[in-house]
Amino acid sequence: MRNRILTTAVFTVFAAVLLLMPGFTAKAQAADKIGWVGPVYKELSESLNKGFKAHYKKTYGKDVDITFVRPGGWPVCVDKVRIWKGKPDADIFLGAGAPAHEVLKQDGLIVPYRPKNWDKIPAEWHGMKVKDKDDYWTCFAPWIVTNLYNEKVLKKLRLPPPKTWNDLLNPIYRGNIVHTLPYASGTMHEAIEILIQGFGEKEAWRYLRLLAAQLARFSTGSTDTTNLVKRGEVPIGVAQPQMNAMAARKDGYPVRDLLPEKTILVPEAVALLKGAPNEAVGKIFLDWLFSKDGQKHVLEGRYFAASTDIKFSAWEKEGVTMAKHAKKALGVDSFWDLDVGFIEYDLDLATKRWDDVNRKYEMEIYRKWGELKSSLFLIEEVEGEIQAAKALKMNVKKAQAKIKEARKLFEYDGAYAAARLAASKARALLVAP
């Protein structure tokens, strides 16, 4: 009996000691948590996931569970955060450019936090804001809006790479271009802002109608556009993140980027969400992201690093795989060494009309894409007939005036039905002037 009591007492003491040991407490067994939401590519999220988990384990001796929600492009991710209304299922808004973060700032859905090494990120570059002066968001991976092309396919089609925005309207490229929608892709949204701010609003929407008629199809997002181009299904992709060409070439595809004459810097940024359930871990992640180790994982995730104190050549010597590809893609040893002609970008204006631009494109171009194309094709047919009639010495003055009216109705007014009617009248005037 005495032995049994002694055995029971010893077991009780031993069990109590085990419960006091970190490895056996429920709290220690449960990993810390963090959630991200954003539009970054899979390669980047996987690289950051791997890097931050290793950093957390090494620094705190604990595991960290990471959840990542990617509902779509920038606008879709912004809407996701809006739906949460300050009670998010994530802690960090990861990715998207300045306008998306400015929208969330105005909506009161992100909060200030200045991560360590914040001073190594420039405040602005060529007129573009790179970080928020009030610490609401900071760029961790800069890039430039560009267009892509498959050099092998264009060569087979005997087509030169389009060098300017207006080159894309050349009839030789009809059916060989793809891009996505501005409310599905922040890059396409930024491309529209480039056109509006670079050419003026009327000319920009005229251009977008004409470009829509050149498309083979609309893609589902920037990733889809890149995949179509690299596989050669459609040889030209409009409104693409600059690093997509770098990633495609690393994978062996004959894809090149081509900076148009008007473009902008996109500061891929990060912010702490209001009401973050794991705020403390979120701040640890932000500090790590801007560390040398974090920035290396950004580059290994196929994005360009943002810190001003890095050199690709030095990182290549350290064994950072993507460093040589980044240097070759950019032609310089640091992203900030690029010399590119940018437009004067009004971020406040772009933020203010964020929803309006997306809505206008959807309702006036995408939803009417079939009607848009048939209207322009009819106008072009009649223009050809007028030229043929003119060559036969026919009187075409009235027809020319009417087809000019049809052009205006189509290009500047977006009045497709009225444009078709005017084109039909122009055709009739060739028969009975």
C-alpha positions as CSV (number, residue, x, y, z in Angstrom):
1,M,0.0,0.0,0.0
2,R,2.8,2.4,1.0
3,N,4.6,1.6,-2.3
4,R,1.5,2.4,-4.3
5,I,1.0,5.7,-2.5
6,L,4.7,6.6,-3.1
7,T,4.4,5.6,-6.8
8,T,1.3,7.8,-7.2
9,A,3.0,10.7,-5.5
10,V,6.1,10.5,-7.7
11,F,4.0,10.2,-10.9
12,T,2.0,13.3,-9.9
13,V,5.1,15.4,-9.3
14,F,6.6,14.2,-12.6
15,A,3.5,15.0,-14.5
16,A,3.4,18.5,-12.9
17,V,7.0,19.1,-13.9
18,L,6.2,18.0,-17.5
19,L,3.3,20.5,-17.7
20,L,5.6,23.3,-16.6
21,M,8.1,22.5,-19.4
22,P,7.6,24.7,-22.5
23,G,7.4,21.7,-24.8
24,F,4.4,20.2,-22.9
25,T,2.2,23.2,-22.3
26,A,-0.7,23.8,-24.6
27,K,0.4,27.4,-25.2
28,A,3.9,26.3,-26.3
29,Q,2.5,23.5,-28.5
30,A,0.3,26.0,-30.3
31,A,2.2,27.9,-33.0
32,D,1.8,31.7,-33.2
33,K,-0.3,32.9,-36.2
34,I,-0.3,35.5,-38.9
35,G,-2.6,36.1,-41.9
36,W,-1.9,37.8,-45.2
37,V,-4.3,39.0,-47.8
38,G,-3.2,40.4,-51.1
39,P,-2.6,40.0,-54.9
40,V,1.0,38.8,-54.9
41,Y,2.1,35.9,-57.0
42,K,2.4,32.4,-55.7
43,E,6.2,32.4,-56.1
44,L,6.5,35.4,-53.8
45,S,4.1,34.2,-51.2
46,E,5.9,30.8,-51.0
47,S,9.3,32.5,-50.7
48,L,8.1,34.8,-48.0
49,N,6.3,32.0,-46.2
50,K,9.5,29.9,-46.1
51,G,11.8,32.7,-45.1
52,F,9.6,34.2,-42.3
53,K,8.9,30.7,-40.8
54,A,12.7,30.1,-40.6
55,H,13.3,33.5,-39.2
56,Y,10.6,33.2,-36.6
57,K,11.8,29.7,-35.5
58,K,15.4,30.9,-35.2
59,T,14.5,34.1,-33.3
60,Y,11.7,33.0,-31.0
61,G,12.2,29.2,-30.9
62,K,8.6,28.7,-32.0
63,D,6.7,27.9,-35.1
64,V,4.4,30.4,-36.8
65,D,1.4,29.4,-38.8
66,I,0.8,31.5,-41.9
67,T,-2.5,31.8,-43.8
68,F,-2.6,33.6,-47.1
69,V,-5.8,34.7,-48.9
70,R,-5.5,35.8,-52.6
71,P,-9.0,36.5,-53.8
72,G,-7.8,38.2,-57.0
73,G,-6.1,41.3,-58.3
74,W,-5.7,44.6,-56.5
75,P,-9.3,45.8,-56.7
76,V,-10.7,42.4,-55.6
77,C,-8.4,42.3,-52.6
78,V,-9.3,45.9,-51.7
79,D,-13.0,44.9,-51.8
80,K,-12.2,41.9,-49.6
81,V,-10.8,44.1,-46.9
82,R,-13.7,46.5,-47.3
83,I,-16.1,43.6,-46.6
84,W,-14.3,42.9,-43.3
85,K,-15.1,46.4,-42.1
86,G,-12.2,46.6,-39.6
87,K,-12.7,43.1,-38.3
88,P,-10.3,41.3,-40.7
89,D,-9.5,37.6,-41.0
90,A,-5.9,38.7,-41.8
91,D,-3.3,40.9,-40.3
92,I,-1.3,42.2,-43.3
93,F,-2.3,43.6,-46.7
94,L,0.5,42.2,-48.8
95,G,1.0,43.6,-52.2
96,A,-0.7,46.1,-54.6
97,G,0.4,49.5,-55.6
98,A,0.0,52.9,-54.0
99,P,-3.6,53.6,-55.2
100,A,-4.9,50.5,-53.5
101,H,-3.2,51.3,-50.2
102,E,-4.4,54.9,-50.4
103,V,-8.0,53.7,-50.9
104,L,-7.6,51.5,-47.8
105,K,-6.1,54.5,-45.9
106,Q,-9.0,56.7,-46.8
107,D,-11.4,54.0,-45.8
108,G,-9.7,53.7,-42.4
109,L,-8.9,50.0,-42.9
110,I,-5.1,50.2,-42.4
111,V,-3.1,51.6,-39.5
112,P,0.3,53.2,-39.2
113,Y,3.5,51.2,-38.6
114,R,7.0,52.1,-39.4
115,P,9.0,48.9,-39.9
116,K,12.7,48.7,-39.2
117,N,14.9,49.8,-42.2
118,W,12.1,52.1,-43.3
119,D,14.8,54.7,-44.0
120,K,16.3,52.4,-46.7
121,I,13.2,52.9,-48.9
122,P,13.1,56.2,-50.9
123,A,10.2,58.5,-50.1
124,E,9.5,59.1,-53.8
125,W,11.0,58.4,-57.2
126,H,10.4,60.2,-60.4
127,G,7.3,61.8,-58.9
128,M,5.8,58.6,-57.6
129,K,5.2,58.2,-53.9
130,V,7.1,55.1,-52.7
131,K,6.0,55.1,-49.0
132,D,3.5,56.9,-46.9
133,K,5.0,59.7,-44.8
134,D,2.5,58.9,-42.1
135,D,3.7,55.2,-42.1
136,Y,0.4,53.7,-43.3
137,W,2.2,51.7,-46.1
138,T,5.7,51.1,-47.5
139,C,7.0,49.7,-50.8
140,F,8.8,46.4,-50.4
141,A,9.1,45.5,-54.2
142,P,9.1,48.2,-56.9
143,W,8.4,47.6,-60.5
144,I,7.3,49.4,-63.7
145,V,4.2,48.9,-65.8
146,T,5.3,47.4,-69.1
147,N,4.1,45.3,-72.0
148,L,5.3,41.8,-72.9
149,Y,5.8,40.0,-76.2
150,N,6.8,36.5,-77.3
151,E,9.8,37.2,-79.6
152,K,9.6,33.7,-81.2
153,V,6.0,34.0,-82.2
154,L,6.3,37.6,-83.4
155,K,9.3,36.5,-85.6
156,K,7.3,33.7,-87.1
157,L,4.4,36.1,-87.8
158,R,6.9,38.6,-89.3
159,L,5.7,41.3,-86.9
160,P,8.0,43.8,-85.3
161,P,7.6,44.3,-81.5
162,P,5.3,47.3,-80.8
163,K,7.4,50.0,-79.2
164,T,4.8,52.7,-78.3
165,W,1.2,52.7,-77.1
166,N,0.0,53.9,-80.5
167,D,1.9,51.1,-82.2
168,L,-0.5,48.6,-80.6
169,L,-3.3,50.2,-82.7
170,N,-1.7,49.2,-86.0
171,P,-4.0,46.8,-87.8
172,I,-1.2,44.3,-88.2
173,Y,-1.5,43.4,-84.5
174,R,-5.3,42.8,-84.5
175,G,-6.1,39.5,-82.8
176,N,-2.6,39.3,-81.4
177,I,-3.0,41.2,-78.2
178,V,-4.4,40.3,-74.8
179,H,-5.0,42.2,-71.6
180,T,-7.2,41.9,-68.5
181,L,-9.8,44.1,-66.9
182,P,-9.0,47.1,-64.6
183,Y,-11.4,45.8,-61.9
184,A,-9.6,42.4,-62.0
185,S,-6.0,43.7,-62.2
186,G,-4.4,46.6,-60.6
187,T,-1.7,46.7,-63.3
188,M,-4.4,47.2,-66.0
189,H,-6.0,49.8,-63.8
190,E,-2.7,51.6,-63.6
191,A,-2.2,51.3,-67.3
192,I,-5.5,53.2,-67.8
193,E,-4.3,55.9,-65.4
194,I,-1.1,56.1,-67.4
195,L,-3.1,56.8,-70.5
196,I,-5.5,59.2,-68.9
197,Q,-2.8,61.2,-67.2
198,G,-0.4,60.9,-70.1
199,F,-2.7,61.7,-73.0
200,G,-5.7,63.4,-71.4
201,E,-9.1,61.8,-70.6
202,K,-10.8,62.1,-73.9
203,E,-7.9,60.7,-75.9
204,A,-7.3,57.9,-73.4
205,W,-10.9,56.6,-73.6
206,R,-10.7,56.9,-77.4
207,Y,-7.5,54.9,-77.3
208,L,-9.0,52.2,-75.0
209,R,-11.9,51.7,-77.4
210,L,-9.6,51.3,-80.3
211,L,-7.3,49.0,-78.4
212,A,-10.2,46.8,-77.3
213,A,-11.0,46.1,-80.9
214,Q,-7.4,44.8,-81.3
215,L,-7.7,42.2,-78.6
216,A,-7.9,38.5,-79.2
217,R,-9.6,38.1,-75.8
218,F,-9.7,39.4,-72.3
219,S,-7.6,37.5,-69.8
220,T,-8.6,36.7,-66.2
221,G,-5.6,38.5,-64.7
222,S,-2.0,39.5,-65.0
223,T,-0.8,35.9,-64.4
224,D,-3.2,34.6,-67.2
225,T,-1.9,37.3,-69.6
226,T,1.7,36.3,-68.9
227,N,0.9,32.6,-69.4
228,L,-0.9,33.2,-72.7
229,V,2.1,35.2,-74.0
230,K,4.8,32.8,-72.8
231,R,3.0,29.8,-74.3
232,G,2.6,31.8,-77.5
233,E,-1.2,31.5,-77.6
234,V,-1.3,35.3,-77.9
235,P,2.0,37.0,-78.7
236,I,1.5,40.4,-77.0
237,G,0.4,41.1,-73.5
238,V,-0.5,44.6,-72.4
239,A,-0.2,46.1,-68.9
240,Q,2.1,43.7,-67.2
241,P,4.3,43.9,-64.1
242,Q,7.9,44.3,-65.2
243,M,9.2,41.2,-63.3
244,N,6.9,38.9,-65.2
245,A,9.3,38.9,-68.2
246,M,12.2,38.1,-65.9
247,A,10.4,35.2,-64.4
248,A,9.3,33.8,-67.8
249,R,12.8,34.0,-69.2
250,K,14.2,32.2,-66.2
251,D,11.8,29.4,-66.9
252,G,13.0,29.2,-70.5
253,Y,10.3,31.1,-72.4
254,P,11.2,33.6,-75.1
255,V,9.4,36.5,-73.4
256,R,10.7,40.1,-73.3
257,D,9.3,43.2,-71.8
258,L,9.0,46.5,-73.7
259,L,8.6,49.7,-71.8
260,P,6.2,52.0,-73.6
261,E,7.1,55.7,-74.0
262,K,4.7,56.6,-71.1
263,T,4.8,54.5,-67.9
264,I,5.0,54.7,-64.1
265,L,6.7,53.1,-61.1
266,V,4.5,50.8,-59.1
267,P,5.5,50.6,-55.5
268,E,4.3,47.1,-54.5
269,A,3.5,47.9,-50.9
270,V,2.5,46.3,-47.5
271,A,0.4,47.6,-44.6
272,L,-0.9,46.5,-41.2
273,L,-4.7,46.0,-41.2
274,K,-6.9,47.8,-38.7
275,G,-8.2,45.3,-36.1
276,A,-5.5,42.7,-37.0
277,P,-6.1,39.7,-34.7
278,N,-2.3,39.0,-34.6
279,E,-1.0,42.5,-34.6
280,A,2.2,41.7,-32.7
281,V,3.3,39.0,-35.1
282,G,2.2,41.3,-38.0
283,K,4.7,43.9,-36.8
284,I,7.4,41.3,-36.5
285,F,6.8,40.2,-40.1
286,L,7.0,43.8,-41.3
287,D,10.3,44.3,-39.6
288,W,11.6,41.1,-41.1
289,L,10.3,41.9,-44.6
290,F,12.5,45.0,-44.8
291,S,15.6,43.3,-43.4
292,K,18.3,42.0,-45.7
293,D,17.0,38.5,-45.3
294,G,13.5,39.5,-46.0
295,Q,14.5,41.5,-49.1
296,K,16.4,38.5,-50.4
297,H,13.3,36.4,-50.1
298,V,11.4,39.1,-52.0
299,L,14.0,38.7,-54.9
300,E,13.9,34.9,-54.7
301,G,10.1,35.2,-55.0
302,R,10.7,36.9,-58.4
303,Y,10.0,40.4,-57.4
304,F,12.6,43.3,-57.4
305,A,13.9,44.2,-53.9
306,A,13.2,47.7,-52.7
307,S,16.1,48.5,-50.3
308,T,18.5,51.1,-51.7
309,D,21.6,49.5,-50.2
310,I,21.5,46.3,-52.2
311,K,23.4,45.3,-55.4
312,F,22.4,42.3,-57.5
313,S,26.0,41.5,-58.2
314,A,26.8,41.2,-54.5
315,W,23.8,39.0,-53.9
316,E,24.7,36.8,-56.8
317,K,28.1,36.2,-55.1
318,E,26.2,35.3,-52.0
319,G,24.2,32.6,-53.8
320,V,20.9,34.5,-54.3
321,T,19.5,32.6,-57.4
322,M,17.4,35.4,-58.9
323,A,20.1,38.1,-58.5
324,K,21.7,37.4,-61.9
325,H,18.3,37.2,-63.6
326,A,17.2,40.6,-62.1
327,K,20.4,42.3,-63.2
328,K,20.1,40.9,-66.7
329,A,16.4,41.9,-66.9
330,L,17.0,45.4,-65.7
331,G,20.4,46.0,-67.2
332,V,21.5,47.7,-64.0
333,D,22.8,46.5,-60.6
334,S,19.9,47.9,-58.6
335,F,16.3,48.7,-59.4
336,W,16.8,52.4,-58.4
337,D,19.6,52.8,-61.0
338,L,17.0,52.5,-63.9
339,D,16.7,55.5,-66.2
340,V,13.1,55.5,-67.5
341,G,10.8,58.3,-68.8
342,F,7.9,58.5,-66.5
343,I,4.7,60.6,-66.7
344,E,3.9,63.0,-63.9
345,Y,1.6,60.8,-61.9
346,D,-1.2,62.3,-59.7
347,L,-1.7,59.7,-57.0
348,D,-4.4,61.7,-55.2
349,L,-6.5,61.9,-58.4
350,A,-5.9,58.3,-59.3
351,T,-7.1,57.3,-55.8
352,K,-10.2,59.5,-56.0
353,R,-11.5,58.0,-59.2
354,W,-10.4,54.4,-58.5
355,D,-14.0,53.0,-58.6
356,D,-15.2,55.3,-61.4
357,V,-12.5,54.2,-63.8
358,N,-13.2,50.5,-63.2
359,R,-16.9,51.0,-63.6
360,K,-16.6,53.1,-66.8
361,Y,-14.4,50.5,-68.4
362,E,-16.7,47.7,-67.5
363,M,-19.9,49.3,-68.7
364,E,-18.7,51.1,-71.8
365,I,-16.1,48.8,-73.1
366,Y,-16.1,45.3,-71.7
367,R,-19.9,44.8,-71.5
368,K,-20.2,46.1,-75.0
369,W,-17.1,44.5,-76.5
370,G,-19.0,42.6,-79.3
371,E,-21.0,45.8,-80.3
372,L,-17.8,47.8,-80.1
373,K,-15.9,45.6,-82.5
374,S,-18.8,45.3,-85.0
375,S,-19.2,49.0,-85.0
376,L,-15.6,49.7,-85.7
377,F,-15.3,47.0,-88.3
378,L,-18.3,48.5,-90.1
379,I,-16.8,51.9,-90.1
380,E,-13.5,50.5,-91.5
381,E,-15.4,48.7,-94.2
382,V,-17.2,51.8,-95.3
383,E,-14.0,53.8,-95.2
384,G,-12.4,51.3,-97.6
385,E,-15.4,51.5,-99.9
386,I,-15.2,55.3,-99.9
387,Q,-11.5,55.0,-100.9
388,A,-12.5,52.6,-103.7
389,A,-15.2,55.0,-104.9
390,K,-12.8,57.9,-104.8
391,A,-10.4,55.9,-107.0
392,L,-13.2,55.6,-109.5
393,K,-13.6,59.4,-109.6
394,M,-16.9,59.2,-107.8
395,N,-18.2,62.2,-105.7
396,V,-17.6,61.0,-102.1
397,K,-17.7,64.3,-100.2
398,K,-21.0,63.6,-98.4
399,A,-20.0,60.1,-97.6
400,Q,-16.7,61.3,-96.2
401,A,-18.4,63.8,-94.0
402,K,-20.8,61.1,-92.7
403,I,-18.1,58.5,-92.0
404,K,-16.1,61.1,-90.2
405,E,-19.1,61.7,-88.0
406,A,-19.3,57.9,-87.4
407,R,-15.7,57.9,-86.3
408,K,-16.3,60.6,-83.8
409,L,-19.4,58.9,-82.4
410,F,-17.4,55.7,-81.9
411,E,-14.1,57.0,-80.7
412,Y,-15.0,60.0,-78.5
413,D,-18.6,59.4,-77.6
414,G,-18.7,55.6,-77.3
415,A,-22.1,55.8,-79.0
416,Y,-21.8,52.5,-80.9
417,A,-25.3,52.3,-82.3
418,A,-25.3,55.8,-83.5
419,A,-21.9,55.2,-85.1
420,R,-23.2,52.2,-87.0
421,L,-26.2,54.2,-88.2
422,A,-23.9,57.0,-89.5
423,A,-21.6,54.5,-91.2
424,S,-24.6,52.9,-92.9
425,K,-25.8,56.3,-94.1
426,A,-22.3,57.0,-95.4
427,R,-22.4,53.7,-97.4
428,A,-25.9,54.7,-98.8
429,L,-24.5,58.0,-100.0
430,L,-22.0,56.2,-102.2
431,V,-25.0,54.7,-104.1
432,A,-27.2,57.8,-104.0
433,P,-25.2,60.8,-103.2
